[in-house]
Amino acid sequence: MKKILIVLLSILLLGIESSFCQTSKSFEVIQHKDISYMTEDLSHSDTLQSLNLVLPIKKGNIPLLIWIGGGAWSYGDKNQEMDLAGKLASQGIAVASIGHRLSPAIWRDSTLNRGIQHPKHVQDVASAVKWLFNNAQKYGYERDQFFIGGYSSGGHLSALISLDNSYLNEVGLSPEIFKGVIPVSGTYDIVDYFNVLSNSSRPELGVLHVEAVFGKGKEIFKQASPISYLQNLSIPLLVISDNNMYNYSKLFEEKVRTTEFRKMQVVYAYDLSHGGLWRNLSFEEHSIYRQIIVNFIRSNSDVG
């Protein structure tokens, strides 16, 4: 069995390495930064409610990846995702790195004592998706080739908005606009997340972090959990996880596999920590995990 696994892993790595050669064409990119998705005048909206667009300079067939950066729903910055966005755009994929309003995080920094709670984060994501849908022709990406994904808390938000129809329905859209969903290193069952942290070496995080973000109570946690909406699974799903977030991702994978949904790929970066996988995706010249994302988008879109 061990020899079989080694052979299969070698075949997988050879396939990914060959894809580097086959998709070596690199496009120049253009950036549009700090675009408000709430109003044309940033002075009338929260500056966190904005996005950066990174576009490849090419003709036609440009899919869009809507990307939500991490930061525990509390200190994310869309500008930190620009290295990843640029590398994906150079392979012909437009990327919108979106910001959203943030929750308090006094567990991390005593000055981060103000903010919003769920569902305002995901409502902001829905507003950003609506703006991107309305402005597809203006910026040259394909309205019918949308993908959504994110890292850490952004992974949770991308999964939630794709499974709980209500947020996109509120802005006149449906999750069916997505060709694929790419949650990376997220947590998908907030009840479980609360219980794990409450019984960890820092039990105060149950209150200071989880309740600060989502509110208090099991029913609220369930309402905020992508795992509560698995009956809505229909869109191709690529789940990637680092070693630190393995248990959360494995729980999600196992729950999905109890359904009849089979359009799911799962990749575990066993050798990388939470920060390590993010750095690999963002900064490595040749990231296997970034190429897996590119291949997933290519196989589910008309990108040329």
N, C-alpha and C positions, 0 to 999 in steps of 0.2 A: 504493500500500500504506500509506504513512504517513497519508494522509487517511482511509483505512478504519479504521486503528487509532485515530485521534483520535475518529472518530465513535462507534466501539464503546466507547471509554473514556467519552465523554460520556453515552452511553445508560446505561452501568453506574452512573455517578455520579448521574444523574438518578433511577435506580431506587432507589439506596440513600437518596438524599435524600427521596424520596417515602415510603420506609419509616419514616423518622423521624416523618413526619406521621401515618401510619397507625397507628403504635404509640406515640402520644404519651401514652397513659394511664400514669400513674405510681402505683405501689403503695407504701404505707408498708411499712417493713421492720422486722424484729426480729432481734437478734443473740444468739447463744449462743456464748460464747467459752471457749477452753481446755478443751474436752471431751476427756478421754482416750479414745482408741479401743482401748487395751490393757486397761484396768481402770478401774473406777469410782473407785478411789483413786489419785490422781496420785502419792502418795508411794511407790507400788510400781511405778512405771513411769518411763521417761525422759520428762521434760516436753516434749521435742521430739515425742514420739509423741502428738500431740493435734491437734485441729482446731477451727476456728471455723465456725459455721453462720450464714448470713445468709438469712432467709426472707422472702418477700413475704407481706403480710397479705392473703390472698385465699382464695376457696373453690375447692378442687378443681383438678385438672389442673396441678399444679406440677411441672415437670421439675427434676431436680437436676444441676447441673454440679459435678463433683468436680475441683477446681482445685489444681494443684501449682505453687507459686511457684519462681522461679529462684534462683540462687546457687551455681552450679558444683558442686552436690551437697555443698557445704562450708560455706555460711554463709547459707542461706535462712531466711526468717522468714515464717511464715504470716500474721502481722499486717500485713506490707507489702502484702498483696494485698486488703486490706479495702476500699479505694476502688473497685477493679474489682468486687469482690463486691457492694458496695452498689449500684453502678450497674446491674449485671445483675439483681439482686433487685428493683429498682424497676420492671423491665420484666416481672416475673412469673416469674423463673427463680431457684430456690433455688440457693445456692452453698455448697459446703463447701470452705473453704481449709484444706488439710491440711499439717501439718508432718511431717518425718521426721528420723531420726538423720542426723548429718553426718559427712563425711570430714575428715581433716586438710587444712589449706590454708596451709602455711608459706610458700608462694610469694607469698601475699597478706599474711599477718600471722604473724610468728614465734611468737605465742602460740597460734595455732590448730594445735597440734602433736599433737592426739589426736583419735581418731574411729574410724569404722567404714568398711568397704569393701563394694562390691557383693558379694552381692545384697541387703544389708540395707536399702538405701534403698527398693527396689521391694517388698521383703517388708513394709515398713511401710505402703506405699501399699495393698497387698493387704489388710492388717489394717484399714486405714481404710475401704476399700470394703466389707468384710464388716460392720463396725460400722454404716455408713450403710445398708446393705441391711437389717440387723436392726432398725434404729430408724426406718424410713421412716414407719410408722403413727404413732409417737409424735410426730414433728415435722411431719407433714402433707404431705410431698412424695411423689411417685409412685415406687414401687419399680421399676416397669416403664418408667421414662423417665429412666434414668441416662445422663449424658454424662461424659466424662473429658477433661481437657486440662491444659495447663500451659505455662509460659514457660521458655525456655532449658533448664536441666537438667530442669525440670519437663516440658518438651515431650518430651524423651527418655524420661522415666519413663512418661508417659502413653502414648506410642507402644509402649514395651516391654511394659507390662502388658496392652495390648490385643492384642499379636501373639504373645507367648510365653505360651501357655496355662498354664504350670506354676505361676505365682505365684498366680493366682486359684484354680486347682484345689486348691492346698494349703490354702485356707481354705473349700473346699466350694462355690466359685462358678466361673463361666465368663465369659470376655470377652463372650459373647453377651448379658450383661445390659446392655451399653452400646448405646445407640441411635446414638451418634456419638463420634468421637475428634477432639480439637482440639489437636494439637501446634503450638506457636508458637515459632519461632526456636530450634529445638533442633538437636542433632547426632544422627545416626541410624546412623552407621557408625563405631564406636569405633576400628577399625583405621585408617581414614582420619583421624580426629580426632587420634590419636596421631602419625601420620606428618606431618600438617600442622604441629602444634605443635613437633615435634622438629626440623623444618626451618625454623622461623620465627626471628625476631629474638630469641626467648627459648627456645632449645632445651631449657633445663632444665625447662620445663613438661611435657615428655613424661614425665619421672620424677616431679617434685614435684607435678604436678596429675593427669595421667591415670592413672599407675600408683598414686598414692596413693588414688585413688577406686576403681579397678577391679581392681587387682592387676597382675601382670606376665605378659606373654605374649600372643601373637597369638590363641591359642585362647580365652583368657579374654575378650579384647576382642570376639571374634566372638560369644561367648555372651551378652555384654551389649549387643549391637547389634540394634535393632529390624529392621534391614535383613536380618538372618539368618532372619527368620521370615515373609517375604512370602507364603509358601504359605498362611498363615493369614488373609490379607486377606479380610474379609467385611463389616466394619462401615463405614458412611459415614465419610469422612475429610475433614477440613478442615485443610489445612496453610497456615500463615501464616508469613512470614519477613520480617525486617528486612534492610537492605542488608548489614550485617556478616556475617550468617549465611547469605547467599544461596547460597554454594557448597555448604554442607552440606545445605540444603533442596533445592537443585537436584539433587544427587546422589540424594537419597531419591526425589524426584519421578521422575527418569529410571528408577530401578530399579523403582519401582511400575508405571510405564508399560510395562515389558517383560512384565508379567503380564497376565492377562485381567481384572483388577479395574478397574472404571471408576467406582466411586462415590467419586471423589476431586475435591475442589476445591482449587486452589492459588492463593494470593494473595501477591504480593510487594510490600512497602512499600519501594520503591526509594529514596524520599526520606527514610527514617528510619533512624537508627542503632539499635544493639541497645538502648541505654538509651532512645532516642527513641521507639521503638515501645511499649515498656513504659509510658512516661509518657503517651503518647497514649491507650493503652487504659485507663489508670488514672485520668487526671485531666481529659481533654478532655470538655467538656460534650456535644459531639456528635462522637464518634469513628466514622469510616467503618469502621474495622477492628473496633471493638467491635460495631457494628451488623451486620457480616457474621457475627460469632459468634452474635448473637441470632437472625438470620434462619436460620442453619444449624440451630440448636436448634429453632426454631419449625417449620421444614419437615420435621424428622425426629421430631417429638413431637406430642402432643395439647394443647399449651399453648394457652390461650384468652386 
